[in-house]
């Protein structure tokens, strides 16, 4: 039986996460900054389907992208050099989340509800959640958001309204993380798209061992010199 989280109920150890569905750990709990930070520090993230209560996950294996392994294709490198998109950091956090929440082909709904947006916007106001945005002729056309704790970045979602807009934002994210000496991005679930950039799955145990010293490090400054 899955633990039901109250206001102060601690998360169970990630070793108790279910194998099927892979990584499901607990249900319930409000998306407060304190709860979210506690989750990420333990290798746990929230995600729910439309109409479901909040579910918390720690899958095995875990998809990660080492910043040093980030790969950019020749065509994407040309797109970045072209300067077609202006990239910005943290100028439209809520708008990026709202765009990520917009309906997509083949999806019945989104887990990024107004409650989720408010929760992460509070985390953004506290200095832990960040957005990277691609702009074209003054319009927001792509971007991503995630959470930075210590020297560990947890990617959450991205969107694109123009070809390569989200990919260019990802390149800018990696540049910012390199400048901040952040070595690892948590990508959560394995996808071919992320694998094309150099991401790979690792066992959950290895992920947790790598995570602990990074989240305990001094807080990196996002975008200070990117």
MOQUIVEN-V713552 format. One line per field, one symbol per residue. phi: phi as a letter, one per 20 degrees, with the letter a starting at -180 (. if undefined). burial: b if it has 24 or more other C-alpha atoms within 12 Angstrom, else e. A space follows every 10 residues. Layout:
BEGIN
phi=???
burial=???
END
This chain:
BEGIN
phi=.ffdeegdff ffgffeffeb ffnfdbcnne eegfffffff fdncceabeg neffddcbfc ececcfgfef ddffffgfff ffmfdedcdl dbgfffffff efgcgndeab eeegffgfff fffffenddc cccddclndf carbbacdcm dcddfdbbbb dbgmffffff gfgffffgfe mdebdedmdf bfgfffeofb ecgggfffff fgfffefgff eenfcf
burial=eeeeeeeeee bbebbbbeee eebbbbbbbb bbbebbbbbb bbbbbbbeee eeebbbbbbb bbbbbbbeeb ebeeebeeeb eeeebbbbbb ebbbbbbbbb beeeeeeeeb bbbeebbebb bbbbeebbbb bbbbbeeeeb bbbbbbbbbb bbbbbbbbbb beebbbbbbb bbbbbbbbeb bbbbbbbbbe eeebeebbbb bbebeebbeb beebbeeeeb bbbeee
END
